[in-house]
Amino acid sequence: MRGSFVVISRVIAMSVFVATDSLAAGGHSPDWTQVADADLFLMGDYEGRWIDAPEKHYFDINPPLAAQVINVREGEYLIRFFQQHDARADIYFEGTGRLVDGVIRFEGNGWNGEVSKDGMRGKGSGHGGEARFELKRVVRSSPSLGAKAPAGAIVLFDGKNFDEWQHADGGAVSWHRVEGDAMEVRSAKNDEERAKKIGGDIFTKRKFGSCRVHLEFRYPVEPGLAGQARGNSGVFLQDSYEVQLLNSYGTQGLWNECGALYKTLPPKVNACQPPMEWQTYDIDYTAAVWKNGEKISPPRITVRFNGIVIHRDEPIPHATAHALDQRLNEPRDERPLRLQDHGNAIQFRNIWITPSAQ
């Protein structure tokens, strides 16, 4: 729902809404169709090593080096160095990089370097010594990317149509279908569009309790935005328990950032990949058990984010509502799976669910 800034794509008739079935190439929003070259080719994850470190120095005995180039706003990037991705590793260096003539340059606290299409090079310091470094840009794809629905699963979205989905009022989905068998959140921009019932969360027509869910998503860059205003959406189990979806690339991984059980439990590690890259949630959810109006056991959840376990069989103590007084409104029956429209052009694809007996 609401996190942090980051860095580096037949006519359906309703009462008031009409959508064509034509596909937008890569995306519909300008956030997908108008992307700066630096965000396409320089922003993102880097891996490499220290070079010529003093013998037996920390950098010599720990040569691996990783970095993130994170878009802050047009022409400005946050550069972060650490030993390993996805490990809550301590930060060697964090500073601002400026884009000049197609190259991002940074300097400060004994560090200097540049990022170009050839990679990242420079010099760093720490632990009483200094050394040169060289890194290459990498794409670290999720191992479950493109996972096919197993036997017994219900395919909720494969790019063909929105037959399994509806808005809260039961109306046809007003979101966009885009190339690559994906959908894109479409938010109402004004009162006229709201009157035409454009935008809003979407809900599965079927209802579920305990289940296994696979879905793939990506968020755009959105230069200049930060926190909860950037790349925000959410996946709601039983319409009540949200796994937060947010552009949290390069942030701390707090309780309201990507992968968190919203304002309830932060992820064990921030496994976010850069904007525009497809990512995965694989969720195992066990619904609460109720007897005579009393909760006998809480819902439990395991979440794999890009293949990394960020929640392991965690109890969910309450609904993950933004407002405190709404957190006691927990479901006692099967409810829809919900995807949130928070005003950002998030894309989803390859969504399937396997209901499970409890």
KEKE-3310 file (N, C-alpha, C; in steps of 0.2 Angstrom, whole numbers, plus 5000, padded with zeros to 4 digits):
npx = (5004:5005:5033:5049:5063:5070:5080:5090:5045:4941:4928:4924:4909:4901:4891:4895:4908:4920:4931:4945:4952:4965:4983:4995:5012:5024:5020:5007:5006:5015:5025:5031:5033:5041:5056:5071:5088:5098:5092:5088:5100:5110:5106:5103:5108:5125:5139:5156:5173:5186:5201:5219:5220:5228:5239:5232:5223:5206:5199:5206:5205:5192:5186:5174:5162:5148:5135:5123:5114:5104:5089:5085:5080:5078:5093:5100:5107:5107:5121:5126:5137:5142:5145:5138:5123:5106:5108:5107:5119:5133:5135:5147:5149:5139:5132:5129:5127:5130:5123:5131:5134:5130:5137:5138:5144:5153:5158:5167:5171:5183:5180:5178:5172:5165:5150:5146:5141:5150:5152:5156:5168:5182:5189:5190:5188:5192:5192:5205:5213:5214:5208:5206:5192:5181:5166:5152:5136:5122:5108:5098:5088:5073:5071:5059:5053:5042:5036:5026:5008:5004:4997:4980:4979:4972:4972:4973:4977:4983:4986:4977:4964:4952:4944:4943:4942:4936:4930:4926:4913:4908:4909:4916:4934:4944:4957:4973:4977:4993:5007:5017:5009:5004:4996:4991:4990:4977:4973:4961:4961:4954:4939:4930:4934:4933:4919:4916:4919:4932:4947:4953:4954:4956:4947:4947:4934:4931:4932:4943:4952:4964:4979:4990:4999:5006:5013:5019:5027:5031:5038:5038:5050:5048:5055:5059:5049:5046:5046:5030:5024:5029:5029:5018:5008:4998:4996:4982:4978:4963:4957:4961:4974:4988:5002:5014:5018:5030:5040:5054:5067:5084:5081:5078:5070:5058:5043:5033:5037:5042:5037:5034:5023:5010:5013:5014:5024:5041:5050:5062:5074:5078:5073:5071:5072:5079:5069:5058:5061:5056:5048:5045:5032:5030:5018:5013:4999:4990:4974:4965:4958:4942:4931:4915:4914:4927:4944:4954:4966:4979:4980:4993:5008:5020:5032:5040:5051:5057:5062:5069:5067:5057:5047:5044:5032:5025:5014:5000:4995:4984:4972:4979:4977:4978:4973:4972:4960:4954:4960:4955:4945:4943:4943:4931:4927:4929:4937:4940:4955:4965:4971:4979:4975:4985:4987:4999:5007:5009:5013:5007:5008:5006:4998:4993:4984:4983:4971:4970:4967:4962)
npy = (4994:5010:5016:5021:5027:5022:5014:5010:4989:4963:4970:4975:4977:4988:4995:5008:5009:5006:4996:4993:4978:4979:4978:4986:4991:4985:4993:5004:5016:5032:5030:5018:5019:5030:5030:5034:5033:5030:5024:5013:5006:5009:5010:4999:4982:4977:4967:4962:4963:4967:4975:4973:4975:4978:4966:4953:4962:4967:4969:4961:4948:4946:4947:4948:4960:4970:4981:4994:5004:5017:5025:5042:5054:5063:5061:5060:5049:5036:5028:5013:5002:4986:4970:4959:4954:4954:4951:4959:4965:4975:4992:4998:5010:5024:5036:5050:5050:5058:5061:5063:5067:5054:5046:5040:5048:5048:5053:5054:5053:5045:5038:5035:5035:5029:5025:5017:5011:5000:4995:4997:5006:5011:5018:5013:5014:5009:5000:5004:5004:5005:5001:4997:4994:4984:4981:4973:4975:4966:4955:4948:4935:4929:4912:4906:4913:4913:4901:4887:4884:4871:4855:4855:4868:4885:4895:4912:4923:4924:4933:4933:4937:4945:4937:4930:4940:4955:4971:4979:4982:4972:4975:4974:4973:4987:4989:4989:4978:4972:4970:4955:4946:4952:4962:4979:4991:5002:5018:5030:5046:5058:5066:5063:5051:5043:5043:5036:5023:5019:5012:5007:4994:4976:4961:4943:4933:4921:4914:4911:4902:4894:4893:4892:4904:4910:4924:4936:4952:4969:4985:5003:5015:5029:5043:5055:5052:5045:5034:5029:5033:5028:5016:5007:4995:4980:4963:4955:4942:4932:4944:4953:4952:4959:4957:4968:4977:4986:4999:4996:4996:4996:5000:5000:4989:4990:4988:4993:4991:4984:4967:4966:4961:4970:4984:4976:4965:4966:4961:4947:4950:4963:4959:4965:4968:4979:4993:4989:4976:4960:4951:4940:4933:4920:4912:4904:4901:4899:4899:4906:4897:4896:4895:4894:4908:4912:4914:4901:4897:4908:4915:4909:4912:4909:4917:4918:4928:4933:4920:4920:4916:4926:4927:4915:4903:4912:4918:4928:4941:4950:4958:4967:4981:4999:5008:5008:5004:4996:4984:4973:4967:4953:4940:4926:4917:4911:4922:4934:4935:4949:4963:4978:4995:5008:5019:5019:5013:4998:4982:4966:4948:4930:4923:4912:4900:4889:4881:4874:4861:4863)
npz = (5000:5006:5004:4998:4989:4973:4960:4941:4905:4851:4857:4873:4881:4893:4905:4906:4902:4889:4882:4871:4863:4859:4860:4869:4865:4875:4885:4892:4898:4898:4907:4904:4890:4888:4892:4899:4891:4900:4911:4905:4902:4911:4924:4938:4944:4949:4948:4953:4957:4969:4964:4964:4978:4994:5000:5011:5016:5020:5008:5000:5005:5004:4990:4982:4975:4975:4968:4967:4956:4957:4952:4956:4952:4937:4929:4940:4952:4965:4971:4977:4986:4991:4999:4994:4985:4991:5005:5016:5018:5025:5021:5010:5003:4999:4989:4979:4961:4946:4930:4915:4899:4895:4904:4921:4935:4950:4967:4983:5000:4999:4988:4971:4954:4939:4929:4915:4898:4897:4909:4927:4935:4945:4961:4978:4996:5012:5029:5032:5020:5002:4985:4968:4958:4947:4939:4932:4924:4928:4926:4937:4936:4943:4949:4947:4937:4924:4927:4925:4927:4938:4938:4943:4946:4945:4932:4933:4925:4909:4900:4889:4892:4904:4910:4923:4932:4940:4944:4960:4960:4952:4939:4922:4920:4919:4917:4907:4894:4889:4878:4878:4886:4897:4910:4914:4927:4927:4931:4936:4930:4933:4938:4927:4922:4933:4934:4923:4928:4927:4932:4948:4961:4957:4958:4960:4952:4958:4974:4988:5000:5010:5000:4986:4977:4962:4955:4943:4942:4938:4940:4935:4931:4936:4938:4951:4960:4976:4990:4996:4985:4973:4962:4967:4973:4978:4984:4989:5000:5003:5002:5012:5018:5015:5004:5002:4987:4980:4973:4979:4977:4982:4995:5013:5016:5024:5035:5028:5015:4999:4998:5012:5024:5025:5035:5046:5046:5042:5027:5027:5020:5008:4993:4981:4964:4950:4943:4929:4927:4927:4940:4954:4965:4975:4984:4999:5007:5022:5028:5042:5056:5062:5076:5082:5081:5086:5084:5081:5076:5069:5052:5041:5033:5019:5010:4994:4987:4972:4972:4984:5001:5010:5020:5032:5035:5043:5056:5054:5062:5062:5051:5037:5036:5032:5041:5058:5066:5057:5057:5063:5056:5050:5039:5039:5030:5013:5002:4988:4979:4978:4968:4969:4964:4965:4959:4951:4937:4937:4931:4928:4926:4921:4931:4943:4953:4966:4975:4991:5003:5020)
capx = (5000:5009:5040:5056:5064:5074:5083:5094:5043:4933:4926:4920:4904:4899:4886:4898:4915:4921:4939:4947:4957:4972:4988:5000:5018:5028:5016:5002:5008:5022:5031:5034:5035:5046:5061:5078:5093:5102:5088:5088:5106:5115:5103:5102:5113:5131:5144:5163:5178:5191:5208:5225:5220:5234:5239:5229:5218:5199:5196:5210:5202:5184:5186:5168:5159:5141:5133:5116:5113:5096:5087:5082:5076:5081:5100:5103:5107:5111:5126:5128:5142:5142:5149:5134:5116:5101:5110:5107:5126:5134:5136:5154:5149:5133:5133:5126:5130:5127:5123:5134:5136:5129:5141:5136:5150:5152:5165:5166:5173:5188:5178:5177:5171:5160:5146:5145:5138:5155:5152:5157:5175:5184:5193:5186:5193:5189:5196:5212:5216:5210:5209:5202:5186:5178:5160:5148:5129:5119:5101:5097:5081:5070:5071:5052:5050:5039:5033:5019:5003:5004:4990:4975:4980:4968:4975:4969:4978:4988:4987:4972:4958:4951:4938:4943:4943:4931:4930:4923:4905:4906:4910:4922:4940:4946:4964:4975:4981:4999:5011:5020:5004:5003:4991:4994:4985:4974:4970:4957:4965:4950:4932:4926:4936:4930:4912:4915:4921:4939:4952:4951:4957:4952:4946:4945:4927:4931:4934:4948:4954:4971:4980:4997:4999:5011:5012:5024:5025:5036:5036:5041:5055:5045:5060:5057:5044:5049:5042:5024:5021:5033:5028:5014:5002:4998:4992:4978:4975:4957:4955:4962:4980:4992:5009:5015:5021:5032:5047:5059:5074:5089:5079:5080:5065:5054:5037:5028:5040:5040:5038:5032:5016:5009:5013:5014:5030:5045:5054:5069:5079:5075:5075:5069:5076:5078:5063:5057:5063:5050:5050:5040:5030:5027:5015:5009:4995:4985:4969:4964:4953:4938:4926:4910:4916:4933:4950:4957:4973:4979:4982:5000:5011:5027:5033:5047:5052:5062:5066:5071:5061:5057:5043:5043:5027:5024:5007:4998:4991:4978:4971:4985:4974:4982:4970:4972:4954:4951:4964:4951:4940:4947:4938:4929:4925:4933:4936:4943:4962:4964:4977:4978:4976:4987:4989:5005:5006:5012:5011:5007:5007:5007:4995:4989:4982:4981:4967:4972:4963:4964)
capy = (5000:5016:5015:5023:5028:5017:5015:5007:4988:4962:4976:4973:4982:4988:5000:5015:5008:5002:4995:4989:4973:4980:4978:4991:4988:4986:4996:5009:5022:5035:5027:5012:5020:5035:5029:5037:5028:5029:5020:5006:5003:5010:5008:4992:4978:4976:4962:4961:4962:4972:4973:4976:4976:4976:4959:4952:4967:4965:4968:4955:4941:4946:4951:4950:4967:4971:4988:4996:5011:5018:5031:5046:5059:5063:5063:5059:5042:5034:5023:5009:4997:4981:4964:4953:4956:4950:4948:4964:4967:4982:4997:5001:5017:5026:5042:5053:5050:5063:5058:5068:5064:5047:5042:5042:5049:5049:5054:5056:5048:5041:5034:5039:5030:5030:5020:5017:5004:4995:4993:5001:5006:5016:5016:5013:5014:5006:4995:5006:5003:5006:4997:4998:4989:4983:4977:4972:4975:4960:4954:4942:4933:4924:4905:4904:4917:4909:4895:4885:4882:4864:4851:4857:4875:4889:4901:4918:4928:4922:4938:4932:4941:4946:4933:4928:4946:4960:4977:4978:4982:4967:4977:4972:4976:4993:4989:4988:4972:4975:4965:4950:4942:4956:4968:4985:4995:5009:5022:5035:5052:5063:5064:5060:5044:5039:5042:5030:5017:5017:5011:5003:4987:4971:4955:4937:4931:4915:4915:4906:4902:4892:4892:4893:4909:4912:4929:4940:4959:4974:4992:5007:5019:5035:5047:5060:5050:5042:5031:5025:5036:5025:5009:5005:4990:4975:4957:4953:4936:4933:4951:4956:4951:4961:4957:4974:4978:4993:5000:4997:4994:4999:5003:4996:4984:4991:4985:4995:4991:4978:4960:4966:4960:4978:4987:4970:4961:4967:4955:4946:4953:4966:4955:4969:4970:4986:4994:4987:4969:4955:4948:4934:4931:4913:4913:4898:4904:4895:4903:4906:4893:4900:4891:4898:4915:4913:4912:4896:4898:4913:4913:4909:4913:4909:4921:4918:4934:4931:4914:4920:4916:4932:4925:4907:4901:4917:4919:4935:4943:4954:4961:4972:4987:5005:5011:5003:5001:4991:4977:4968:4965:4948:4936:4920:4913:4912:4928:4934:4937:4956:4967:4985:5001:5013:5025:5018:5008:4992:4977:4959:4942:4924:4923:4906:4899:4882:4880:4869:4859:4865)
capz = (5000:5005:5005:4998:4982:4970:4953:4935:4901:4851:4861:4879:4882:4900:4906:4905:4900:4884:4881:4865:4865:4856:4864:4869:4865:4881:4891:4889:4901:4897:4912:4900:4883:4887:4897:4897:4890:4906:4915:4901:4901:4916:4931:4940:4948:4946:4951:4951:4962:4970:4960:4967:4985:4998:5003:5017:5017:5020:5001:4997:5007:5003:4984:4978:4976:4972:4968:4964:4953:4958:4949:4961:4948:4930:4929:4947:4954:4971:4970:4984:4986:4997:4997:4991:4985:4995:5011:5021:5019:5027:5015:5009:5001:4997:4987:4973:4955:4941:4923:4911:4892:4895:4909:4928:4939:4958:4971:4990:5006:4997:4983:4965:4949:4934:4926:4908:4895:4898:4916:4932:4937:4950:4966:4984:5002:5018:5033:5032:5014:4996:4980:4962:4957:4941:4940:4926:4925:4928:4927:4941:4936:4948:4946:4946:4932:4919:4930:4922:4932:4939:4938:4948:4947:4941:4928:4934:4920:4905:4894:4884:4894:4911:4912:4930:4936:4940:4949:4966:4959:4948:4932:4919:4921:4915:4916:4901:4892:4885:4875:4883:4890:4903:4911:4917:4931:4924:4936:4934:4931:4934:4939:4922:4921:4938:4933:4918:4931:4925:4937:4954:4962:4953:4962:4957:4953:4962:4981:4990:5007:5009:4993:4983:4972:4959:4950:4941:4941:4937:4941:4931:4935:4939:4941:4955:4965:4981:4995:4994:4978:4968:4960:4973:4973:4983:4983:4995:5001:5006:5002:5019:5020:5009:5003:4999:4981:4979:4970:4985:4975:4986:5002:5019:5017:5031:5036:5023:5008:4995:5001:5018:5026:5026:5042:5051:5047:5036:5024:5030:5016:5002:4987:4975:4958:4948:4939:4923:4927:4929:4947:4956:4971:4976:4991:5002:5012:5026:5031:5049:5058:5067:5079:5086:5081:5089:5080:5085:5074:5064:5045:5041:5026:5017:5003:4991:4983:4967:4974:4991:5006:5014:5026:5032:5039:5048:5058:5053:5068:5060:5044:5036:5034:5033:5047:5064:5068:5052:5057:5067:5051:5047:5035:5042:5025:5007:4999:4982:4978:4975:4966:4971:4960:4970:4955:4948:4931:4938:4927:4931:4921:4923:4938:4944:4960:4968:4981:4995:5008:5026)
cpx = (5004:5016:5046:5057:5069:5078:5082:5098:5036:4931:4922:4916:4902:4894:4889:4905:4916:4929:4940:4952:4963:4977:4993:5007:5023:5025:5012:5004:5014:5027:5034:5036:5040:5051:5068:5083:5097:5099:5088:5094:5111:5112:5103:5108:5119:5135:5151:5167:5183:5197:5213:5224:5226:5234:5236:5224:5211:5197:5200:5207:5195:5184:5179:5165:5153:5139:5126:5117:5106:5094:5083:5078:5080:5088:5103:5102:5110:5115:5127:5132:5141:5145:5145:5127:5112:5103:5110:5115:5127:5136:5143:5154:5142:5134:5129:5130:5126:5128:5126:5137:5136:5133:5139:5143:5149:5158:5163:5168:5178:5186:5177:5176:5166:5156:5144:5142:5143:5155:5153:5165:5177:5188:5189:5191:5189:5194:5204:5216:5212:5212:5205:5197:5184:5172:5156:5140:5126:5112:5100:5090:5079:5070:5064:5049:5048:5036:5026:5015:5003:4997:4986:4975:4974:4972:4971:4971:4984:4989:4981:4966:4957:4945:4937:4943:4937:4933:4926:4915:4903:4907:4916:4928:4942:4953:4966:4978:4987:5003:5015:5015:5003:4997:4994:4989:4984:4971:4966:4961:4961:4943:4928:4928:4933:4923:4911:4918:4928:4943:4949:4954:4953:4952:4945:4938:4926:4934:4938:4950:4962:4972:4988:4996:5005:5009:5018:5022:5032:5033:5040:5046:5052:5050:5056:5052:5048:5044:5036:5021:5024:5032:5024:5008:5002:4994:4989:4976:4968:4954:4956:4969:4985:4999:5011:5019:5023:5039:5052:5066:5079:5087:5081:5076:5061:5047:5031:5031:5039:5042:5035:5024:5014:5008:5012:5021:5035:5048:5060:5075:5075:5078:5073:5074:5075:5071:5063:5059:5057:5053:5044:5038:5027:5025:5011:5005:4990:4980:4968:4958:4949:4933:4921:4912:4923:4939:4954:4965:4973:4981:4990:5002:5018:5027:5040:5047:5058:5066:5069:5066:5062:5052:5043:5038:5026:5016:5006:4993:4984:4977:4977:4982:4978:4979:4970:4966:4951:4955:4960:4946:4943:4941:4937:4927:4930:4932:4941:4951:4961:4971:4975:4979:4978:4989:4995:5004:5010:5009:5012:5006:5008:5005:4991:4989:4980:4977:4970:4967:4966:4963)
cpy = (5006:5015:5019:5024:5023:5019:5011:5012:4983:4968:4973:4978:4982:4994:5007:5015:5004:5002:4991:4984:4974:4981:4983:4988:4990:4989:5001:5016:5025:5032:5021:5014:5026:5034:5031:5032:5026:5024:5013:5003:5004:5008:5001:4989:4977:4971:4962:4960:4968:4970:4976:4978:4974:4969:4958:4957:4964:4964:4963:4949:4941:4950:4952:4957:4967:4979:4988:5003:5012:5025:5035:5051:5059:5065:5062:5052:5041:5028:5019:5003:4992:4975:4959:4956:4951:4947:4953:4965:4974:4986:4999:5008:5018:5034:5044:5052:5055:5060:5064:5065:5056:5043:5045:5043:5050:5049:5056:5051:5043:5037:5038:5034:5033:5024:5021:5011:4999:4992:4999:5001:5012:5014:5017:5012:5011:5001:4997:5005:5005:5002:4999:4993:4989:4979:4978:4972:4968:4960:4947:4939:4928:4917:4903:4908:4912:4902:4893:4883:4874:4861:4853:4864:4879:4894:4907:4923:4925:4927:4938:4937:4942:4942:4931:4934:4951:4966:4975:4978:4977:4969:4974:4976:4981:4993:4988:4981:4975:4969:4961:4947:4946:4960:4973:4989:5001:5012:5028:5042:5058:5061:5061:5053:5040:5038:5037:5023:5015:5017:5007:4996:4982:4965:4949:4936:4925:4917:4909:4907:4900:4891:4893:4898:4910:4918:4933:4947:4963:4981:4997:5011:5025:5040:5053:5058:5046:5039:5028:5028:5033:5018:5005:5000:4985:4969:4955:4946:4936:4940:4955:4956:4953:4960:4963:4973:4985:4993:5002:4995:4999:5002:4998:4989:4984:4987:4987:4995:4984:4971:4960:4963:4967:4980:4982:4967:4963:4961:4954:4949:4957:4963:4959:4969:4976:4986:4991:4979:4965:4952:4944:4935:4924:4913:4907:4901:4899:4899:4901:4900:4896:4894:4895:4905:4917:4911:4907:4896:4904:4911:4913:4909:4912:4913:4920:4924:4933:4925:4914:4920:4922:4932:4918:4905:4905:4917:4927:4937:4946:4956:4966:4979:4993:5008:5006:5000:4996:4984:4972:4964:4959:4943:4929:4915:4914:4918:4929:4936:4944:4959:4974:4990:5006:5019:5025:5012:5002:4987:4970:4954:4936:4923:4916:4904:4892:4882:4874:4867:4861:4860)
cpz = (5000:5006:5003:4990:4980:4963:4947:4932:4901:4856:4867:4881:4890:4899:4904:4902:4894:4883:4875:4867:4861:4861:4864:4870:4871:4887:4888:4892:4899:4901:4909:4893:4882:4893:4895:4896:4896:4911:4912:4902:4906:4923:4932:4944:4945:4951:4949:4957:4963:4966:4964:4974:4989:5001:5010:5020:5017:5013:4998:4999:5006:4996:4981:4980:4972:4972:4965:4961:4953:4956:4955:4957:4941:4931:4935:4949:4961:4969:4977:4982:4992:4994:4993:4991:4989:5001:5017:5023:5021:5021:5015:5008:4998:4995:4980:4966:4950:4934:4918:4904:4892:4900:4916:4932:4946:4961:4978:4994:5003:4991:4977:4959:4944:4931:4919:4905:4896:4905:4921:4934:4941:4955:4973:4990:5008:5022:5032:5025:5008:4990:4974:4962:4950:4942:4933:4928:4924:4929:4931:4941:4941:4945:4945:4940:4926:4921:4927:4928:4932:4938:4944:4950:4943:4938:4929:4928:4916:4899:4889:4886:4901:4913:4919:4935:4935:4945:4955:4965:4954:4941:4929:4920:4916:4914:4909:4900:4888:4883:4880:4888:4897:4904:4915:4921:4927:4929:4933:4935:4933:4936:4934:4921:4927:4937:4928:4921:4929:4931:4943:4955:4958:4958:4958:4958:4958:4969:4983:4997:5007:5002:4992:4977:4969:4954:4949:4940:4940:4938:4937:4935:4939:4942:4945:4960:4970:4986:4993:4987:4972:4967:4965:4971:4978:4981:4989:4995:5005:5007:5008:5021:5015:5010:4999:4992:4980:4976:4976:4983:4978:4992:5007:5019:5024:5030:5031:5016:5005:4999:5009:5019:5029:5033:5047:5052:5041:5033:5027:5026:5010:4996:4981:4970:4955:4944:4932:4922:4930:4936:4949:4963:4971:4983:4993:5008:5015:5029:5038:5050:5063:5069:5083:5087:5084:5085:5084:5083:5069:5057:5046:5034:5025:5010:5001:4986:4978:4969:4981:4996:5011:5020:5026:5037:5045:5050:5056:5058:5067:5053:5043:5033:5036:5040:5053:5066:5063:5052:5060:5062:5047:5044:5039:5036:5019:5004:4992:4983:4975:4973:4966:4965:4965:4966:4951:4942:4932:4933:4930:4925:4924:4930:4938:4952:4961:4975:4985:5001:5015:5032)
residu = (MET:ARG:GLY:SER:PHE:VAL:VAL:ILE:SER:ARG:VAL:ILE:ALA:MET:SER:VAL:PHE:VAL:ALA:THR:ASP:SER:LEU:ALA:ALA:GLY:GLY:HIS:SER:PRO:ASP:TRP:THR:GLN:VAL:ALA:ASP:ALA:ASP:LEU:PHE:LEU:MET:GLY:ASP:TYR:GLU:GLY:ARG:TRP:ILE:ASP:ALA:PRO:GLU:LYS:HIS:TYR:PHE:ASP:ILE:ASN:PRO:PRO:LEU:ALA:ALA:GLN:VAL:ILE:ASN:VAL:ARG:GLU:GLY:GLU:TYR:LEU:ILE:ARG:PHE:PHE:GLN:GLN:HIS:ASP:ALA:ARG:ALA:ASP:ILE:TYR:PHE:GLU:GLY:THR:GLY:ARG:LEU:VAL:ASP:GLY:VAL:ILE:ARG:PHE:GLU:GLY:ASN:GLY:TRP:ASN:GLY:GLU:VAL:SER:LYS:ASP:GLY:MET:ARG:GLY:LYS:GLY:SER:GLY:HIS:GLY:GLY:GLU:ALA:ARG:PHE:GLU:LEU:LYS:ARG:VAL:VAL:ARG:SER:SER:PRO:SER:LEU:GLY:ALA:LYS:ALA:PRO:ALA:GLY:ALA:ILE:VAL:LEU:PHE:ASP:GLY:LYS:ASN:PHE:ASP:GLU:TRP:GLN:HIS:ALA:ASP:GLY:GLY:ALA:VAL:SER:TRP:HIS:ARG:VAL:GLU:GLY:ASP:ALA:MET:GLU:VAL:ARG:SER:ALA:LYS:ASN:ASP:GLU:GLU:ARG:ALA:LYS:LYS:ILE:GLY:GLY:ASP:ILE:PHE:THR:LYS:ARG:LYS:PHE:GLY:SER:CYS:ARG:VAL:HIS:LEU:GLU:PHE:ARG:TYR:PRO:VAL:GLU:PRO:GLY:LEU:ALA:GLY:GLN:ALA:ARG:GLY:ASN:SER:GLY:VAL:PHE:LEU:GLN:ASP:SER:TYR:GLU:VAL:GLN:LEU:LEU:ASN:SER:TYR:GLY:THR:GLN:GLY:LEU:TRP:ASN:GLU:CYS:GLY:ALA:LEU:TYR:LYS:THR:LEU:PRO:PRO:LYS:VAL:ASN:ALA:CYS:GLN:PRO:PRO:MET:GLU:TRP:GLN:THR:TYR:ASP:ILE:ASP:TYR:THR:ALA:ALA:VAL:TRP:LYS:ASN:GLY:GLU:LYS:ILE:SER:PRO:PRO:ARG:ILE:THR:VAL:ARG:PHE:ASN:GLY:ILE:VAL:ILE:HIS:ARG:ASP:GLU:PRO:ILE:PRO:HIS:ALA:THR:ALA:HIS:ALA:LEU:ASP:GLN:ARG:LEU:ASN:GLU:PRO:ARG:ASP:GLU:ARG:PRO:LEU:ARG:LEU:GLN:ASP:HIS:GLY:ASN:ALA:ILE:GLN:PHE:ARG:ASN:ILE:TRP:ILE:THR:PRO:SER:ALA:GLN)
# end
